Amino acid sequence: MLLGVDTGGTFTDFVFSDGVCLRTHKVLSTPHAPEQAIVQGMKEMGLALEDLHVIHGSTVATNAVLEGKLASTLYITNKGLKDTLTIGRQARRELYNLQPGLTAPPVPEACCLEVDCRILASGEILEPLRDENVLKLRQQVDALQADAIAINLLFSFIDDQYEKAIADGLPEDVFVTRSSSLLPVYREYERGIATWLNAAIGPLMKRYLEQLAQHISPATLTVMQSSGDTIDAAQAALTPANLLLSGPAGGLMGAKAMAGLGGFSQIMTFDMGGTSSDVALIDGAIQLTDEGRIAGYPVSLPMVDMHTIGAGGGSLAWIDKGGMLQVGPQSAGAAPGPACYGQGGEQVTVTDANLVLGHLPSQVTLGGKMSLDRDVAVAVVQRLAEQMDCSMEKAAQGVLAIANEHMARALRVISIERGHDPTDFTLVSFGGAGGLHACDLAEALGMQTIFVPMHAGVLSALGMLAAPRGRRYLRTYMKPFNELDISSVNDVFAQMESKGRLALLDEGLLEGEMQYKRQVDVRYTGQSSSLRLEWGKLDEIQRAFHALHERRYGHALEEPLELVNLHVSVQAAAAMPALPELDNVEVKVIGEQCVYGCDEPVAVYDRLSLAAGQTLDGPVLLVEPSATTWVKPGWQARVDVCGNLILSEQG
C-alpha cells in the first residue's frame, strides 16, 4: 500500500493507493512542525501503518533556506580562500543600483577556517596536509562549537584524500559535508555554496526525517528528491540539499504521467497552490538543470528545471506607495490564510477575489470539509475597492488580472524566452487553484488545449507514487575531444553506475529493475557554458552539439570541443497507480452560481460524477474536493475515460 504526501505552504495533500483504487485527502499544513499535519491526515484517513510505504515531498529544506533558519555552520577551505563564498561571482543583483545594500555573507568570517594544503589542477600535490594541520583545525572547531561543517578544498573533485582526512579528524556529533562527496565538480564557488547549504540544513532535515519516520512507524519512508527520483529517508538526511525542490518535482512527475495517459507528451505545466505557482516545460521528458537558484544562491545539484513565482491562491493584494495595485509575493499562508477561511485573515487574497466574482462557488468546501465565508471575502474586497475608488467587482477583477499576468509571464520565461512556441504545447493545469486560472492563461499565450488531470488538486502527492527510485551522480572530467581516451571515460562512468547500483540494492531493489543513463556536458573550447547530450560515439556527439548550439543560440562555430562533466542516472522505475475508468451514469448538478460578467447563472457540476465522453460548454464550474475548474465562456470541457478534463476553445 502506497501513500504519497506533499507538504505545501498552505495544505498538506495525501493520495493513497491500495493497488485497486485511489483515495485523496487534504489538511492544513502546520509549518512550525510539518510532521503534525502528516500524522493528522493519516489518522483522518484511517490508514493502517503496517505494510504501508510513504513517499514524501517536503518543503522543510526549502523553507529553512528561504527563512534563513540554518544551523551554525563552519566552512573549511584552503589557506587564502576563506572569502570565496562572500566574494562569489561579483554579479550585481540590481544592475542599475549604484548604492546596493550590503548583504550578509553566507558564512561569517569568524566561521571560515583555513588549512594549509594544496592539490593542483593536474592532481599533483603542491603542499601536503600534515597531522599538525588537522590537529590545529580540530582545536578551532572545538572552540567554535558549531552544529555543522562544510569542507571545500581546491580540486577535491580530482583527489579527495585531504577532505576525507579532515572529516575523519572532526567530532562525530557534528553534521559534516564534503564537497567531493556531494558535488565533485569544478567551480569552487558553486561547489562551496552547495556544500555549505547541505551542511547548514543537515541537522534540521536529519531531525525532521527521523521524527517523521518515528511517528509513522512501522510504515516505511522514502523522500522525493529535486531531480524527480525518490530515496530512502535515512540516505536523504545525509544529502538534504538534494531535497530543495522536493514537492514541485512530485508535481512534474504526476503531470507527465497523467498527461501521458491522455496522449499528451508536449506539455507546459502550471501548478498553482496556496503560496506559489510553479511552471515548467516538458517536451517528451522532464528537463533537469544544475543552474538552479534558491534564495539567490546557486544550487549546482540536479533538479527539475522549473520557474517559481510568489503567486498563489493565498497571495496578498496590496496598494503600493504610488497607489498601484500589487499582488504577492507575500502570502497569507496556512495561518491565517485567505480572509474567506474565517481564521482571522484581514487582507484580500487571490482566493477571496475568485470567491467574490463567483469563480469559486460558495458551496465549495476545501478538502471536503472547510467551508468558505463569502461575506468576509466581500468585506475585505470592498475595503480594497474603496482604496482604489472603484466597484468591488472591478477591484476583484484587478487582483485576478495582475495574478494572471504574473503567471503568464512565468510561462513565457520557460517557453518563448527559450525558443519554444507555446501554441505547440498543451497546458497542464493542477494544484488547488490552477483550474480557476487555466483558461485565462491559455488565452494569454494563444494555447489551444488545456489538460486538467483527475485529482488535480493533489497531483504533486500523486506524482510521488509515480516517481522512480534513483540516484544521480555528476563529476567533472575536463578533456579536449582530441585527447579523450574513450575507455577511461567509460571506466569513470562504470564507477559512478556501480555506486548507484549498490545504493539501490541497499534499499531492497533488484538489479534487474535498474536502468542506466549516461550523459555529458560539452562546450566549445574556451566557453564558460556547456550543453548536455547523450553519451555515445564522439562523431555523433559532435554533430549533435553543433545542431543543438545552433538551435539554442542561433549559430554554430568551427571550434574544437571539450568534455566538461559526466552525468549518470541509475533508476528503478515505479508503476503509475492504476486509474479506474469512469462508469458514472448519473451526473450531479450541485446548483447554480452567479458569476460576474455572465448574464445567466452558471451551472455547478460535481466533477467526480461526470461520465466518460461527456462534453460541457462554458461557462460552467466543475467542483471536486481538492480543486475547482472554471470553464470560461467560449471554452468546452470534454471528459476522458479516466475522468481527466480536456478543455478546448469552441470552434
N, C-alpha and C positions, 0 to 999 in steps of 0.2 A: 504494500500500500504506500502511495506516494503523496506527500503534501508539499506544495510549493508555497512559499511565504515571501512576500515582498513588503518590506518596511519602507513606507514613504514618509514625506514630511507631514502629511495630514492623516492618511489612512494606512493601515496595515491590511494587506489583501491575502486571502487564502484560496487555494484551489486544491481539492482533494480528489484523488483518483484511486479507485479500487480495481482498476482494470476493466470495469464494465461501464461505469458511469462517472460523471464529474459532479462535484458539489463545490459551490463558491461561498465565500463569506467575507465580510469586512468589519473591522473595528477601528475606532480612532486610535492613532498612534500615541505612544507615551514616550516622547523624545528624551525625557530625563532617564528613562530605563526601558529601552525598546523591547527587552525580553518580556516585560509585563504584558504588553499588548499581544504578543505572540502566545503566551500561556493562556491569556484570557480568551483569545479566539479559538484555540484548540479545545478549551473546556466548553465553550458555547457550541462548538460543532459536535461535541460528544465523541471525540476520537479516542480509540484505544491506542495506547502508546506502544504496545507490543507489536512487532512486525511492521512498524511504521518507519518510513525513511523520509526525512525532512530536507528539502533543498531550499536554501535561504538566500535571498538577495538583501543586502544590508546597506543602509546609509550611514552607519555609525562612523566608519573611517572617513567618509566624505565630510560629514558634519564636523568631525573633530578638526579637520584641516581648515574648513571654511570659518569655523568659530574660533580657531586658534587655541583649542583645548588640547594641547600637546604635552607629552611628558618632557621633563627636563632632560635634555639630551646633550651629550658631549660629541664633538666632531674631531676625529683623529686623522691627520694627514701628514704629508712630508714637510720637512723643515722649509719655511719660506712660502708655504701655500695655504696658510690658515685663513686668508682673506678671500679665497676663491668663491665661496658661496655668497659673500657680501658683495663682491665686485660684479659677479655674474657676467652677462654679455654687454653690460652698459647700454642696453637698449632703453630708450625713454618710453614710458607708458603713455605720456601725453606729449606728442611731438612738438606742439607749438607753445607749451607752457614753459616759460623761461625761468620760472621760480617754483619748480615742483616741490611738494612737501617731502620731508625726509621719511623714509620707510625703515622700520626696524630690520636689522639683518636676521636671516633665518636662525642663526646660532650666535648668541652674544660672544664677543671677543674672548671673554674670560673662559668660555666653554669650548674654545677651539684650541686643541693641543697639537703640537708638532713633534715628530720623531725623526731623528737623523738617520735616514737610509734612502737609497735611490736606486731604482732599476731603470735602464734606458729603454727607448723605443725598440731597440734591437733585441731586448731581453738580457743584455749584458748587465752585470751588477757593478754599478759605479761606487756605491757606498753600502757596505753590508749592514744588516741590522744586528747590533750587538746585545748581549744579555743585559748589560748595564742600561741600555736604552729602554728595554722593556721594563726593567725594574723601576726606573725613574718614572715611566709612563704610569705604571700601576700606582705609584705613590701619589701622583697628581690626580688620578681617578678616584682613589680612596678619599682624598681631601675634598673633592668637589661633590661627592655623594649624589650622582645623577641616577636617573631611573633607566636611561637607555644610552647606548653608544653607537655611533656610526663611524666605520673605518673606511677611508677612501684614499688609497695610495696611488701615485702615478704608475701607469702601465701595469696595474694589478690584473688587467684582463689578459696580459701575456704571461705573467708569472705571479701567482697568488701566495707564494710561500710566506712573505712577510706579513700580509694581512692575517693569515692563519696563525702565525706565531704570536702576533699582538693579541688576537682574540683568545688564544689559549692562556695568555697571561692575565686576563681580566677576571673580575669577580663573577662567580657563576650565577648570582641572583640578579644580574643586570641584563636587560634585553640588548643583545648585540647584533648588528647587521654589518656584514662585509659587502663592499661594492662588488668584489669579484664573484660573490655567490649570487647576489641579487641581479646585477646588471653588468656583465663583463664586456663593456663596450668602450670605445674611445670617447673623448669629450669629457674631461674630468668634472666640469661644472654640472652638466646634466646628470652624469653618473652620481655625483656627490649629492645633488638635490634629492634624487630618488632614494639614495641610501639614507639620507637624513630623515626624509618623510617616513620611510619604512620603520626606522628606529623610533621616531617620535610618536607614531600612533601604535607601535607594537604593544606596549604594556596595556593600553586601553583595549585594543582588539583581542588580545590574548585573554584578558579578564572577562570581556563580554562573551566571547565564544565559549569559554569554559563554563561560565554561569548558565548560558543558554543550554548547552549540552547537558548540564546537570539538571536543569528544570524540566527538560523534556525526556530525560532518560526513563525507560530503556530504548526510546526511539533513537535512531542514528541520525547524524547531521553532516551534510555537505554544504558548501558555500559557493555561490556564483562568483566567478572572477570577472574582472573588467573585460577580458578577452572573449567572454561567452562560454567558457569552459567551467565545469564545477570541480571542486577539490575538497578533500576531506578537511573537516573543520580544524583538526589539530595541526595539519600542514598549513592551512590558510593563516593560522595565527602567527606563523613564522615569517610570512611574506604579506602582511596586510596592505602594503601599497598596491598590490595586485587586485584589491577589492574596491578601489576608489570609484569605479563606475559599475558596481555590482548590480544594483537594481535596474538601471537603464539597459544593461546588457541583457537582462532577462526579457525586457520588453521587445528588444530586437529579435531575440530567438523566437519568442511567441509570434511576432508579426510575420517573420519569414516562414515559420511552419504553417500558420493558418492561411496566409496568402498563397502559399504553395499548394495547399489542398484546394484552393479556389481557382488555381490555374494562373496565378499572377507571380511572375518572377522579377519583373522590373517595378520596384515599388519605392515610394518615399514615405517614410513612417512619421507619424505625428502623435506623440504621446503627451497628453495634457492631463496632469494630475492637479493636486491642490496647491502645490507650491511652485512648480516649474513646468516647463514644456521641453521635451527632447525631440529633435528631428534628426533623421538620418536617411541616407540613400543606399538602397541595396539593388545592385544590378546583377542578379543571379546569386551572389554570395555576399555575406556581411563583410564589410571592409574594416580592417584594423589599421591603427596608426600608432606610432611611437613618438608622436609630436603633440600629445595631449597636454592640457594645462589645467591645474586645479589651484584656485585662489591666487592666480598669477604666476604660479611656479610651474616650470616644465616637468612633465612626468614622462620619461622616455621608456615606459613599460608598455607592453602590448595592451591595447584597449580598443573597444569598438569606436569607430570613427563617427562621432555624433556631435551635434551642436545643441547646447543647452542655454535657455534663457529664463529669466525670472518672471515668467508669465504663466500663471495657473489659475485655477478656479478661486483660490484664496488671495490672489494678488490684489493689493490695496489701490484704490483710486484716490488721488490727492491733487490739490492745486498748488503749483509751484509759485515762486516769488514773482514771476512775471504774469501770473494769472492764467497760466495754461494748464489744462487737464493732463495729468500723467497717470499711468497705470504700472504698478510694480517698480522695481523688483521686490520691494518689501511685501511680505505675505502675512496673512492672519494666522497661518499655520493651523495646527490641530486645536490649540487653545489660545485665544477664544474661538478661532475660526471665523468664517463669514458671519455677518450680523444675523442672517436668517437661520443660523444654527441655534439661536436662542441661548448662547453661552456667554453673553456679555460683549460681543463684538459691536463696536460703535462706528466703524468706518465701512464705506462701500467697497465691496469686492466684485470681481467678475461674476461670481455665483449670484450675488444679490441682483446685479443688473439683468442676468438671464432670467431670474425668477420674476422680477418686476415686468419684463417685457413679455412674459408668457412662454419663453423658450424652454423653461424648466417648469413643468406642470406643478401646481400646488398640491396635487395628490401624491407626488413623489415622496417616498421615504428612502433616504440614503442607506444603503446596505440592508434595505428591507425593514429598518426599524427606526431611523432618525427622521422625524417629521421636520418640515421646513416652515418657518414662520414668515409668511409673506408680508404681514403687517409691519413687522420690524424692518424688513428689507425696504418696504415703501418709505418708512420714516427716514432711514439713513440716506436713501437715494434722493428724497425730497430735500433734505438739508444740503446735499451736494448741488442739486438743481438751483437752490436759492443762491448759492455762492456763484454759480455760473450764469445766473439770471436767465434761465430757460425752463422749459417744462420738465417734469420728472422723466417722461419717456425719452426726451431728447438727451438728457443727462445720461440715462442708462445706455442709449444708443452710442453716445460718445465713448463711454467706457469700453463697450464691446468693439467699436471701430478701432480704438487705439490698441487694445489687446490683440485684435486680429492682425493689425499691421505689424506688430512686434513679431508675431508668429509667422506671418507671410515672409517677412524679411529673413527670418531664420531659415525658412525653406529655400529661399533664393540663394543663401550662402552655400548650402550643400548641393545645389543643383546648378543654377545659371552661372555662379561665380567659379564653378569647376568645370564648365564646358558641357553641362548636361541640359537638355531641353525638358522642362517639367511635363510638357504635353506627351512625352514618350512614356511617362510613368503613371502608375496608379497610386493614389493617395490612400494609405492605410491608416485609419484613424482609430485610436484607442485611448485608454485612460478614462477616469471617471468623467472628465469634462470634454474629451476630444470630440464626441459626436455632436456636441452643441455648436461647434465652430467649423466642422469639416466642409460644409457647402460653401461658406464664405471664403475659406482658404483656397478651395479648388477653383472658385471663380476668380480669385485674385491672381492665380498662376496659370489660368487657362487650361486646367486639367479636366479631363472629360469623365473620369471614373473614380469613384471612392469605394473602398472596401472597408466595411465595419465588421470585424470578426465577432463571432459568438464569444460571449464572456469578455467583451472589450474593456469593461471597467476593471478587470483583474488580469489583463493579458500578461503583465510582467510576471505575475505569480504563475500563470500557466506556462510561460516560457521557461521557468525553472525546470519544469517536468520534461521539456523537450531538449534541454541542454546536454551536451555530451560531457562525460568525464574527460579531463585532458590536462596536458601540460604544454607550455610553450617556452622555448629557450632561444636566446639571442646571444650572439658572440661576434665580436669584431675579428675579421680575418682580412686584413688590408693588403692586396697584392694587385699589381697591373695584370691585365689579362695575358699579356705576352710572357709573364713569368709564372703563371699558375701551374701547379702540379696537381692535376685532377685527382690522383689517388690520395694525396694529402688532404685535399678538401673533403673528399668522401670519407676519409678516416675521422675527421672532425665531426662531420655530420653523424657518422655512426656512433661516436661517443655521446653526442647530445641525445640521439634517439635511445640509446641504451639507458641513459639517466631517466628519461621519461617512461620508458617501459618498466623499469624497476619500481618507479614511484607508483604506477598504476597497478602493478602486481601486488604491491604492499597494501593497496586499497581493496584487494579482493577481485580484481578484474582478471579475465583470461587473456592470454597473449593473442589468441585468435580473434578477439574482438577489436584489437587495436589497429588504427590506421595512421600512416605516417605521411607527412608532407614536408618537402624541403623547398625553401625559398632563399633568394639572395638579394641584397641591396647592391645596386650597380650605379656608377656615375661616370661622367667624362672625367679624365684625369685633371685634377685641379679644382673641380667643382666642390661646393660645400654640401649640396643636397644630392639625394640619390632617389632612384626609383626601384620598386620591389618587383621581382619577376620570379617565375618558377625556375627551379634548378634543372638543368639538362645539358645538352651539348652546347659548347661555347659559341659556335657559329649561330645557333638558333637563339641563344640569349642575346647576342649582339644585334641580330636583326630585330628581335622583339623590343630591345631597348630603344633603338633608333626610332622605330614606329611609335612607341609609347611616348617618347620625348617629343616627337613632332606633334602628336595628338594633344598632349598636355600643354606644351609651351609654344607650339606653332613653328618649330624649327628643329632640325637635326644637324649635328656637326660632324665633320670628318676628323674627329679626335679619338685617340686611343681611350679604351675603357679600363676601369679598375673595379675590382671587387671590394666591397666595404664590410658588410655584415652577413652572417649566416643565420637563418631562421629555421627552426624545427618545430613542428606541431605533432604531438602524439595524442590521439583521441580514441575514445571508445564511445561510439555513437549511442545515444539514448533514443528509445522509441517514443514518438509522439503519442500521448494517450488517445485512445480511440474516441471519436466524437460520434455519438449515436445520430442516425438520420431522423429527421423530423417525421412524426406520424400524427401531427395535430390535425384535428378536423373542425374544432370549434374555436374560431378566432374571438378573443376577448377585447371588447371595446371598453376601456376604463371610463371614458366620459368625453367631454369636450372642454377645450381650453381657449380662452380669449387671448389671442396673440397680437401684439401691437403691429399694425401695418397690414393685417389680414381683415377683409371685410366681414367674413363669417367665422364663427367658432371653428376651431381646428380639432379634428378627431384625435383622441389619445388612445393608442393601442398598447396592449401588453405584448411586448416583443416576443416573449417566450411562447406565446400561443399562436404565432404566425405559422402558416402552412408552407411547405416547400413549394416553390414555383409561384407563390403569391406576389403580386405587384401592387404597390400603393403609390398614388400620385400625391406629390406635395401640394399644399402644406399638410404635414402630418407629423405627429410626435410619437416616437416609439420608446416605451419605457421598460426598463429591466431593473433588477435590484441594485446593480452596481453602476449603471450608466443610463443616459438618455440620449437619443439621437433625434436631432431636429432636421427634418427633410424640408428644405425651403420650397416656396412656390417655384415651379419651373424644373424641379428635380423629381425623379422617380426612384423608388426603392424596390428591389427585387430580392426575394429570399431564396437562398440555395438549399440543397438537401440537408445541410448541417446547421442551418439557421443563420449563416453569415449573410450580411446585407451587402448588396452591390447597388450603389447609387450612381445614376447617370442622368445627364440633362435630358429633359423631354425634347424629342425631336419635333 
